[in-house]
Amino acid sequence: MKSPTGRRYNEISSASMLQFQRTTMMSNRKGRPYAATRLAKYLQKRILELRPKKTQTAIASEAGFVNPNMLAMIKAGTAKLPLDRVSALATALTCDPVMLFQLAIEQRGSDTTELAVRQIFGTLVTENEVAWLEEIRRASDHTNPNLTSKARSAIRGIFGK
């Protein structure tokens, strides 16, 4: 069978073959560019925690992934989590959607993306962080206290820092 250029499809020039080898080598090096992200690590942990209750395929289906392998690819670090899947995936994982969104934005590795989100939405706050803020308000009788060095040290002390 011949290509539109008249060459046979099974005839590959040495230059084309070299380009293919370089591309393959580069893709193998970059095969899992998102594996070290906090999102990939979180998904690995959370899916393992949910394993007695539901399968990874069930989670992918609940999250609305057309291809159930997409969740495996995100977990393995070979693909990014599409931002339009964050809410549904958070529901499927029974986790905080804001936290998952923060991890998805961080996964993109772009300071400009994080800055744009911060400029548009302000500081994103998870459900747990809201609970902390509400407790601080109750403890301070809603007086809007300043964050003094003593208060900062006390908060950091709670976390052993």
CNS distance restraints for C-alpha pairs under 8 A (distance, minus, plus):
assign (resid   1 and name CA) (resid   8 and name CA) 5.86 0.50 0.50
assign (resid   1 and name CA) (resid   9 and name CA) 6.36 0.50 0.50
assign (resid   2 and name CA) (resid   6 and name CA) 5.50 0.50 0.50
assign (resid   2 and name CA) (resid   7 and name CA) 5.44 0.50 0.50
assign (resid   2 and name CA) (resid   8 and name CA) 4.34 0.50 0.50
assign (resid   2 and name CA) (resid   9 and name CA) 5.80 0.50 0.50
assign (resid   3 and name CA) (resid   7 and name CA) 5.45 0.50 0.50
assign (resid   3 and name CA) (resid   8 and name CA) 5.96 0.50 0.50
assign (resid   3 and name CA) (resid   9 and name CA) 5.98 0.50 0.50
assign (resid   7 and name CA) (resid  11 and name CA) 6.87 0.50 0.50
assign (resid  12 and name CA) (resid  16 and name CA) 6.23 0.50 0.50
assign (resid  12 and name CA) (resid  17 and name CA) 6.40 0.50 0.50
assign (resid  13 and name CA) (resid  17 and name CA) 6.23 0.50 0.50
assign (resid  14 and name CA) (resid  18 and name CA) 6.06 0.50 0.50
assign (resid  15 and name CA) (resid  19 and name CA) 6.18 0.50 0.50
assign (resid  16 and name CA) (resid  20 and name CA) 6.13 0.50 0.50
assign (resid  17 and name CA) (resid  21 and name CA) 6.18 0.50 0.50
assign (resid  18 and name CA) (resid  22 and name CA) 6.18 0.50 0.50
assign (resid  19 and name CA) (resid  23 and name CA) 6.13 0.50 0.50
assign (resid  20 and name CA) (resid  24 and name CA) 6.06 0.50 0.50
assign (resid  21 and name CA) (resid  25 and name CA) 6.04 0.50 0.50
assign (resid  22 and name CA) (resid  26 and name CA) 6.09 0.50 0.50
assign (resid  23 and name CA) (resid  27 and name CA) 6.04 0.50 0.50
assign (resid  24 and name CA) (resid  28 and name CA) 6.08 0.50 0.50
assign (resid  25 and name CA) (resid  29 and name CA) 6.33 0.50 0.50
assign (resid  26 and name CA) (resid  30 and name CA) 6.16 0.50 0.50
assign (resid  27 and name CA) (resid  31 and name CA) 5.37 0.50 0.50
assign (resid  31 and name CA) (resid  78 and name CA) 6.20 0.50 0.50
assign (resid  32 and name CA) (resid  76 and name CA) 6.92 0.50 0.50
assign (resid  32 and name CA) (resid  77 and name CA) 4.88 0.50 0.50
assign (resid  32 and name CA) (resid  78 and name CA) 4.42 0.50 0.50
assign (resid  32 and name CA) (resid  79 and name CA) 7.82 0.50 0.50
assign (resid  33 and name CA) (resid  77 and name CA) 6.04 0.50 0.50
assign (resid  33 and name CA) (resid  78 and name CA) 6.11 0.50 0.50
assign (resid  34 and name CA) (resid  40 and name CA) 6.96 0.50 0.50
assign (resid  34 and name CA) (resid  74 and name CA) 7.89 0.50 0.50
assign (resid  34 and name CA) (resid  76 and name CA) 7.73 0.50 0.50
assign (resid  34 and name CA) (resid  77 and name CA) 4.06 0.50 0.50
assign (resid  34 and name CA) (resid  78 and name CA) 6.06 0.50 0.50
assign (resid  34 and name CA) (resid  79 and name CA) 6.93 0.50 0.50
assign (resid  34 and name CA) (resid  80 and name CA) 7.24 0.50 0.50
assign (resid  34 and name CA) (resid 107 and name CA) 6.83 0.50 0.50
assign (resid  35 and name CA) (resid  40 and name CA) 5.80 0.50 0.50
assign (resid  35 and name CA) (resid  41 and name CA) 7.52 0.50 0.50
assign (resid  35 and name CA) (resid  75 and name CA) 7.49 0.50 0.50
assign (resid  35 and name CA) (resid  76 and name CA) 5.76 0.50 0.50
assign (resid  35 and name CA) (resid  77 and name CA) 3.69 0.50 0.50
assign (resid  35 and name CA) (resid  78 and name CA) 6.93 0.50 0.50
assign (resid  36 and name CA) (resid  40 and name CA) 6.85 0.50 0.50
assign (resid  36 and name CA) (resid  41 and name CA) 7.14 0.50 0.50
assign (resid  36 and name CA) (resid  77 and name CA) 7.26 0.50 0.50
assign (resid  37 and name CA) (resid  41 and name CA) 6.49 0.50 0.50
assign (resid  37 and name CA) (resid  77 and name CA) 7.62 0.50 0.50
assign (resid  37 and name CA) (resid 106 and name CA) 7.95 0.50 0.50
assign (resid  37 and name CA) (resid 107 and name CA) 5.97 0.50 0.50
assign (resid  38 and name CA) (resid  42 and name CA) 5.90 0.50 0.50
assign (resid  38 and name CA) (resid 103 and name CA) 6.49 0.50 0.50
assign (resid  38 and name CA) (resid 107 and name CA) 7.46 0.50 0.50
assign (resid  39 and name CA) (resid  43 and name CA) 6.10 0.50 0.50
assign (resid  39 and name CA) (resid  75 and name CA) 7.73 0.50 0.50
assign (resid  39 and name CA) (resid 100 and name CA) 7.54 0.50 0.50
assign (resid  39 and name CA) (resid 103 and name CA) 5.16 0.50 0.50
assign (resid  39 and name CA) (resid 104 and name CA) 6.46 0.50 0.50
assign (resid  39 and name CA) (resid 107 and name CA) 6.59 0.50 0.50
assign (resid  40 and name CA) (resid  44 and name CA) 6.23 0.50 0.50
assign (resid  40 and name CA) (resid  74 and name CA) 6.43 0.50 0.50
assign (resid  40 and name CA) (resid  75 and name CA) 4.67 0.50 0.50
assign (resid  40 and name CA) (resid  76 and name CA) 6.45 0.50 0.50
assign (resid  40 and name CA) (resid  77 and name CA) 5.87 0.50 0.50
assign (resid  41 and name CA) (resid  45 and name CA) 6.30 0.50 0.50
assign (resid  41 and name CA) (resid  75 and name CA) 7.25 0.50 0.50
assign (resid  42 and name CA) (resid  46 and name CA) 5.98 0.50 0.50
assign (resid  43 and name CA) (resid  47 and name CA) 5.81 0.50 0.50
assign (resid  43 and name CA) (resid  75 and name CA) 5.64 0.50 0.50
assign (resid  44 and name CA) (resid  48 and name CA) 6.21 0.50 0.50
assign (resid  44 and name CA) (resid  75 and name CA) 5.92 0.50 0.50
assign (resid  45 and name CA) (resid  49 and name CA) 6.26 0.50 0.50
assign (resid  46 and name CA) (resid  50 and name CA) 6.24 0.50 0.50
assign (resid  46 and name CA) (resid  93 and name CA) 7.04 0.50 0.50
assign (resid  47 and name CA) (resid  51 and name CA) 6.06 0.50 0.50
assign (resid  47 and name CA) (resid  55 and name CA) 7.94 0.50 0.50
assign (resid  47 and name CA) (resid  56 and name CA) 6.54 0.50 0.50
assign (resid  47 and name CA) (resid  93 and name CA) 7.41 0.50 0.50
assign (resid  50 and name CA) (resid  54 and name CA) 5.98 0.50 0.50
assign (resid  50 and name CA) (resid  55 and name CA) 7.58 0.50 0.50
assign (resid  50 and name CA) (resid  93 and name CA) 7.64 0.50 0.50
assign (resid  51 and name CA) (resid  55 and name CA) 5.67 0.50 0.50
assign (resid  51 and name CA) (resid  56 and name CA) 7.43 0.50 0.50
assign (resid  54 and name CA) (resid  58 and name CA) 6.13 0.50 0.50
assign (resid  54 and name CA) (resid  59 and name CA) 6.95 0.50 0.50
assign (resid  55 and name CA) (resid  59 and name CA) 6.34 0.50 0.50
assign (resid  56 and name CA) (resid  60 and name CA) 6.16 0.50 0.50
assign (resid  56 and name CA) (resid  71 and name CA) 7.65 0.50 0.50
assign (resid  56 and name CA) (resid  72 and name CA) 7.85 0.50 0.50
assign (resid  57 and name CA) (resid  61 and name CA) 6.12 0.50 0.50
assign (resid  57 and name CA) (resid  68 and name CA) 5.74 0.50 0.50
assign (resid  57 and name CA) (resid  69 and name CA) 7.87 0.50 0.50
assign (resid  58 and name CA) (resid  62 and name CA) 6.08 0.50 0.50
assign (resid  59 and name CA) (resid  63 and name CA) 6.11 0.50 0.50
assign (resid  59 and name CA) (resid  89 and name CA) 7.43 0.50 0.50
assign (resid  59 and name CA) (resid  92 and name CA) 5.47 0.50 0.50
assign (resid  59 and name CA) (resid  93 and name CA) 6.92 0.50 0.50
assign (resid  60 and name CA) (resid  64 and name CA) 6.39 0.50 0.50
assign (resid  60 and name CA) (resid  65 and name CA) 5.50 0.50 0.50
assign (resid  60 and name CA) (resid  68 and name CA) 5.37 0.50 0.50
assign (resid  60 and name CA) (resid  69 and name CA) 7.93 0.50 0.50
assign (resid  60 and name CA) (resid  70 and name CA) 7.60 0.50 0.50
assign (resid  60 and name CA) (resid  71 and name CA) 5.85 0.50 0.50
assign (resid  60 and name CA) (resid  89 and name CA) 7.53 0.50 0.50
assign (resid  60 and name CA) (resid  92 and name CA) 7.85 0.50 0.50
assign (resid  61 and name CA) (resid  65 and name CA) 5.72 0.50 0.50
assign (resid  61 and name CA) (resid  66 and name CA) 7.35 0.50 0.50
assign (resid  61 and name CA) (resid  68 and name CA) 6.54 0.50 0.50
assign (resid  62 and name CA) (resid  88 and name CA) 7.05 0.50 0.50
assign (resid  62 and name CA) (resid  89 and name CA) 7.24 0.50 0.50
assign (resid  62 and name CA) (resid  92 and name CA) 5.62 0.50 0.50
assign (resid  63 and name CA) (resid  85 and name CA) 6.55 0.50 0.50
assign (resid  63 and name CA) (resid  88 and name CA) 4.57 0.50 0.50
assign (resid  63 and name CA) (resid  89 and name CA) 4.42 0.50 0.50
assign (resid  63 and name CA) (resid  90 and name CA) 7.84 0.50 0.50
assign (resid  63 and name CA) (resid  91 and name CA) 7.44 0.50 0.50
assign (resid  63 and name CA) (resid  92 and name CA) 5.83 0.50 0.50
assign (resid  64 and name CA) (resid  85 and name CA) 7.22 0.50 0.50
assign (resid  64 and name CA) (resid  88 and name CA) 6.92 0.50 0.50
assign (resid  64 and name CA) (resid  89 and name CA) 7.85 0.50 0.50
assign (resid  65 and name CA) (resid  70 and name CA) 6.76 0.50 0.50
assign (resid  65 and name CA) (resid  71 and name CA) 7.59 0.50 0.50
assign (resid  65 and name CA) (resid  85 and name CA) 7.83 0.50 0.50
assign (resid  68 and name CA) (resid  72 and name CA) 7.55 0.50 0.50
assign (resid  69 and name CA) (resid  73 and name CA) 6.20 0.50 0.50
assign (resid  70 and name CA) (resid  74 and name CA) 6.23 0.50 0.50
assign (resid  70 and name CA) (resid  79 and name CA) 7.62 0.50 0.50
assign (resid  71 and name CA) (resid  75 and name CA) 6.05 0.50 0.50
assign (resid  72 and name CA) (resid  76 and name CA) 5.99 0.50 0.50
assign (resid  73 and name CA) (resid  77 and name CA) 6.10 0.50 0.50
assign (resid  73 and name CA) (resid  78 and name CA) 5.18 0.50 0.50
assign (resid  73 and name CA) (resid  79 and name CA) 5.46 0.50 0.50
assign (resid  74 and name CA) (resid  78 and name CA) 5.90 0.50 0.50
assign (resid  74 and name CA) (resid  79 and name CA) 4.73 0.50 0.50
assign (resid  74 and name CA) (resid  80 and name CA) 5.72 0.50 0.50
assign (resid  74 and name CA) (resid  81 and name CA) 6.13 0.50 0.50
assign (resid  80 and name CA) (resid 104 and name CA) 7.51 0.50 0.50
assign (resid  80 and name CA) (resid 107 and name CA) 7.02 0.50 0.50
assign (resid  80 and name CA) (resid 108 and name CA) 7.29 0.50 0.50
assign (resid  81 and name CA) (resid  85 and name CA) 7.13 0.50 0.50
assign (resid  81 and name CA) (resid  86 and name CA) 7.35 0.50 0.50
assign (resid  81 and name CA) (resid 104 and name CA) 6.03 0.50 0.50
assign (resid  82 and name CA) (resid  86 and name CA) 7.01 0.50 0.50
assign (resid  82 and name CA) (resid 104 and name CA) 7.81 0.50 0.50
assign (resid  83 and name CA) (resid 101 and name CA) 7.25 0.50 0.50
assign (resid  83 and name CA) (resid 104 and name CA) 6.95 0.50 0.50
assign (resid  85 and name CA) (resid  89 and name CA) 5.91 0.50 0.50
assign (resid  86 and name CA) (resid  90 and name CA) 5.96 0.50 0.50
assign (resid  86 and name CA) (resid  97 and name CA) 6.63 0.50 0.50
assign (resid  86 and name CA) (resid 100 and name CA) 6.53 0.50 0.50
assign (resid  86 and name CA) (resid 101 and name CA) 6.02 0.50 0.50
assign (resid  86 and name CA) (resid 104 and name CA) 7.74 0.50 0.50
assign (resid  87 and name CA) (resid  91 and name CA) 6.34 0.50 0.50
assign (resid  87 and name CA) (resid  97 and name CA) 5.59 0.50 0.50
assign (resid  87 and name CA) (resid 101 and name CA) 7.98 0.50 0.50
assign (resid  88 and name CA) (resid  92 and name CA) 6.22 0.50 0.50
assign (resid  89 and name CA) (resid  93 and name CA) 5.99 0.50 0.50
assign (resid  90 and name CA) (resid  94 and name CA) 5.68 0.50 0.50
assign (resid  90 and name CA) (resid  95 and name CA) 5.09 0.50 0.50
assign (resid  90 and name CA) (resid  96 and name CA) 6.18 0.50 0.50
assign (resid  90 and name CA) (resid  97 and name CA) 5.05 0.50 0.50
assign (resid  90 and name CA) (resid 100 and name CA) 6.59 0.50 0.50
assign (resid  91 and name CA) (resid  95 and name CA) 6.51 0.50 0.50
assign (resid  91 and name CA) (resid  97 and name CA) 7.52 0.50 0.50
assign (resid  95 and name CA) (resid  99 and name CA) 7.85 0.50 0.50
assign (resid  95 and name CA) (resid 100 and name CA) 7.51 0.50 0.50
assign (resid  96 and name CA) (resid 100 and name CA) 6.39 0.50 0.50
assign (resid  96 and name CA) (resid 126 and name CA) 6.54 0.50 0.50
assign (resid  96 and name CA) (resid 127 and name CA) 6.60 0.50 0.50
assign (resid  97 and name CA) (resid 101 and name CA) 5.97 0.50 0.50
assign (resid  97 and name CA) (resid 126 and name CA) 7.78 0.50 0.50
assign (resid  98 and name CA) (resid 102 and name CA) 6.12 0.50 0.50
assign (resid  98 and name CA) (resid 124 and name CA) 6.82 0.50 0.50
assign (resid  98 and name CA) (resid 125 and name CA) 6.77 0.50 0.50
assign (resid  98 and name CA) (resid 126 and name CA) 5.37 0.50 0.50
assign (resid  98 and name CA) (resid 127 and name CA) 7.86 0.50 0.50
assign (resid  99 and name CA) (resid 103 and name CA) 6.35 0.50 0.50
assign (resid  99 and name CA) (resid 125 and name CA) 7.92 0.50 0.50
assign (resid  99 and name CA) (resid 126 and name CA) 5.79 0.50 0.50
assign (resid 100 and name CA) (resid 104 and name CA) 6.16 0.50 0.50
assign (resid 101 and name CA) (resid 105 and name CA) 6.15 0.50 0.50
assign (resid 102 and name CA) (resid 106 and name CA) 6.09 0.50 0.50
assign (resid 102 and name CA) (resid 124 and name CA) 7.76 0.50 0.50
assign (resid 103 and name CA) (resid 107 and name CA) 6.01 0.50 0.50
assign (resid 104 and name CA) (resid 108 and name CA) 6.73 0.50 0.50
assign (resid 105 and name CA) (resid 109 and name CA) 7.41 0.50 0.50
assign (resid 105 and name CA) (resid 110 and name CA) 7.99 0.50 0.50
assign (resid 105 and name CA) (resid 113 and name CA) 7.06 0.50 0.50
assign (resid 105 and name CA) (resid 114 and name CA) 6.40 0.50 0.50
assign (resid 106 and name CA) (resid 110 and name CA) 7.31 0.50 0.50
assign (resid 106 and name CA) (resid 114 and name CA) 7.10 0.50 0.50
assign (resid 108 and name CA) (resid 113 and name CA) 7.81 0.50 0.50
assign (resid 110 and name CA) (resid 114 and name CA) 6.56 0.50 0.50
assign (resid 111 and name CA) (resid 115 and name CA) 6.01 0.50 0.50
assign (resid 112 and name CA) (resid 116 and name CA) 6.01 0.50 0.50
assign (resid 113 and name CA) (resid 117 and name CA) 6.23 0.50 0.50
assign (resid 114 and name CA) (resid 118 and name CA) 6.19 0.50 0.50
assign (resid 115 and name CA) (resid 119 and name CA) 6.04 0.50 0.50
assign (resid 116 and name CA) (resid 120 and name CA) 6.09 0.50 0.50
assign (resid 117 and name CA) (resid 121 and name CA) 5.74 0.50 0.50
assign (resid 117 and name CA) (resid 122 and name CA) 7.19 0.50 0.50
assign (resid 118 and name CA) (resid 122 and name CA) 4.50 0.50 0.50
assign (resid 118 and name CA) (resid 123 and name CA) 5.67 0.50 0.50
assign (resid 118 and name CA) (resid 124 and name CA) 7.45 0.50 0.50
assign (resid 125 and name CA) (resid 129 and name CA) 5.84 0.50 0.50
assign (resid 125 and name CA) (resid 130 and name CA) 6.44 0.50 0.50
assign (resid 126 and name CA) (resid 130 and name CA) 6.24 0.50 0.50
assign (resid 127 and name CA) (resid 131 and name CA) 6.36 0.50 0.50
assign (resid 128 and name CA) (resid 132 and name CA) 6.45 0.50 0.50
assign (resid 129 and name CA) (resid 133 and name CA) 6.24 0.50 0.50
assign (resid 130 and name CA) (resid 134 and name CA) 6.09 0.50 0.50
assign (resid 131 and name CA) (resid 135 and name CA) 6.17 0.50 0.50
assign (resid 132 and name CA) (resid 136 and name CA) 6.22 0.50 0.50
assign (resid 133 and name CA) (resid 137 and name CA) 6.23 0.50 0.50
assign (resid 134 and name CA) (resid 138 and name CA) 6.24 0.50 0.50
assign (resid 135 and name CA) (resid 139 and name CA) 5.97 0.50 0.50
assign (resid 136 and name CA) (resid 140 and name CA) 6.03 0.50 0.50
assign (resid 137 and name CA) (resid 141 and name CA) 5.98 0.50 0.50
assign (resid 137 and name CA) (resid 142 and name CA) 4.64 0.50 0.50
assign (resid 137 and name CA) (resid 143 and name CA) 7.22 0.50 0.50
assign (resid 137 and name CA) (resid 144 and name CA) 7.09 0.50 0.50
assign (resid 138 and name CA) (resid 142 and name CA) 5.97 0.50 0.50
assign (resid 140 and name CA) (resid 144 and name CA) 7.22 0.50 0.50
assign (resid 140 and name CA) (resid 145 and name CA) 6.94 0.50 0.50
assign (resid 147 and name CA) (resid 151 and name CA) 5.92 0.50 0.50
assign (resid 147 and name CA) (resid 152 and name CA) 6.29 0.50 0.50
assign (resid 148 and name CA) (resid 152 and name CA) 6.08 0.50 0.50
assign (resid 149 and name CA) (resid 153 and name CA) 6.05 0.50 0.50
assign (resid 150 and name CA) (resid 154 and name CA) 6.22 0.50 0.50
assign (resid 151 and name CA) (resid 155 and name CA) 6.25 0.50 0.50
assign (resid 152 and name CA) (resid 156 and name CA) 6.14 0.50 0.50
assign (resid 153 and name CA) (resid 157 and name CA) 5.90 0.50 0.50
assign (resid 154 and name CA) (resid 158 and name CA) 6.50 0.50 0.50
assign (resid 155 and name CA) (resid 159 and name CA) 7.10 0.50 0.50
assign (resid 156 and name CA) (resid 160 and name CA) 6.36 0.50 0.50
assign (resid 156 and name CA) (resid 161 and name CA) 5.13 0.50 0.50
assign (resid 157 and name CA) (resid 161 and name CA) 5.45 0.50 0.50
